[in-house]
Amino acid sequence: MLLPTAPCNLPTAICYLPLVSVPLFFALYCLEAGLFFVIVPWTRVWTINPILHHNLTLALWVDNPFVRGFVSGIGVIHLLIGAKDIVRINRERKEAQQ
């Protein structure tokens, strides 16, 4: 639910913009982070990363498919949160226009 604000003498779309910007940027961040976490564990970026493979124990751990799946699962959660927020923002925008 969007927070109420003081009366605005400008058109509705312009008054509504500041209320939407922070939730919209959060939703876009969740979508971007979700895509990153879903895709990167299964690419060469993860496989040849010198930070992850500096220590042998850490390298064995991060190369485990279950750990990669866990990171991808975190990405799916981010994608779901981002999609839910986009739908919520769109629904609230339509309700505010009526």
C-alpha positions as CSV (number, residue, x, y, z in Angstrom):
1,M,0.0,0.0,0.0
2,L,1.4,3.4,-1.0
3,L,1.7,6.0,1.7
4,P,-0.6,9.0,1.5
5,T,0.9,12.4,0.7
6,A,0.0,16.0,0.9
7,P,-2.4,17.3,-1.8
8,C,-0.7,17.9,-5.1
9,N,-1.8,20.5,-7.7
10,L,0.0,18.7,-10.5
11,P,-1.4,16.0,-12.8
12,T,-2.0,12.6,-11.1
13,A,0.8,10.9,-12.9
14,I,3.4,13.4,-11.7
15,C,2.2,13.3,-8.1
16,Y,2.2,9.5,-8.2
17,L,5.8,9.2,-9.5
18,P,7.7,9.8,-6.2
19,L,5.6,7.2,-4.4
20,V,6.4,4.5,-7.1
21,S,10.1,5.2,-7.7
22,V,11.5,3.4,-4.6
23,P,9.3,0.3,-4.8
24,L,9.9,0.2,-8.5
25,F,13.7,0.4,-8.2
26,F,13.5,-2.4,-5.5
27,A,11.5,-4.6,-7.8
28,L,14.0,-4.0,-10.7
29,Y,16.9,-4.8,-8.3
30,C,15.2,-8.0,-7.3
31,L,14.7,-9.0,-10.9
32,E,18.3,-8.2,-11.9
33,A,19.8,-9.9,-8.8
34,G,17.5,-12.9,-9.4
35,L,18.7,-13.3,-13.0
36,F,22.3,-13.0,-11.9
37,F,22.0,-15.6,-9.1
38,V,20.1,-18.0,-11.4
39,I,22.6,-17.8,-14.3
40,V,26.0,-17.1,-12.9
41,P,26.6,-20.3,-10.8
42,W,26.4,-22.4,-14.0
43,T,28.8,-20.3,-16.1
44,R,32.5,-20.0,-16.5
45,V,32.4,-16.8,-14.4
46,W,31.7,-19.0,-11.4
47,T,34.0,-21.8,-12.4
48,I,37.2,-19.8,-13.0
49,N,36.6,-17.0,-10.4
50,P,39.9,-16.5,-8.5
51,I,38.2,-15.2,-5.4
52,L,36.1,-18.4,-5.0
53,H,39.0,-20.7,-5.9
54,H,41.8,-19.1,-3.9
55,N,41.4,-21.6,-1.0
56,L,41.1,-25.3,-1.9
57,T,38.4,-26.0,0.7
58,L,36.3,-23.1,-0.5
59,A,36.9,-24.2,-4.1
60,L,35.6,-27.7,-3.4
61,W,32.6,-26.2,-1.6
62,V,31.5,-23.7,-4.3
63,D,32.0,-26.2,-7.1
64,N,29.5,-28.5,-5.4
65,P,26.3,-28.7,-7.6
66,F,24.1,-28.5,-4.4
67,V,25.7,-25.1,-3.5
68,R,25.2,-23.9,-7.1
69,G,21.6,-25.0,-6.9
70,F,21.2,-23.2,-3.6
71,V,22.5,-20.0,-5.0
72,S,20.2,-20.4,-8.0
73,G,17.3,-21.0,-5.6
74,I,18.1,-17.7,-3.9
75,G,17.9,-16.2,-7.4
76,V,14.5,-17.7,-8.0
77,I,13.3,-16.2,-4.8
78,H,14.5,-12.8,-5.9
79,L,12.7,-13.2,-9.2
80,L,9.5,-14.1,-7.5
81,I,9.7,-11.1,-5.1
82,G,10.5,-8.8,-8.0
83,A,7.6,-10.1,-10.1
84,K,5.2,-9.8,-7.2
85,D,6.2,-6.2,-6.5
86,I,5.8,-5.3,-10.2
87,V,2.3,-6.7,-10.2
88,R,1.5,-5.0,-6.9
89,I,2.8,-1.6,-8.2
90,N,0.8,-2.0,-11.4
91,R,-2.4,-2.9,-9.5
92,E,-2.0,0.1,-7.2
93,R,-1.3,2.4,-10.1
94,K,-4.5,1.3,-11.8
95,E,-6.5,1.7,-8.6
96,A,-5.1,5.2,-8.1
97,Q,-6.1,6.3,-11.6
98,Q,-9.8,5.3,-11.0
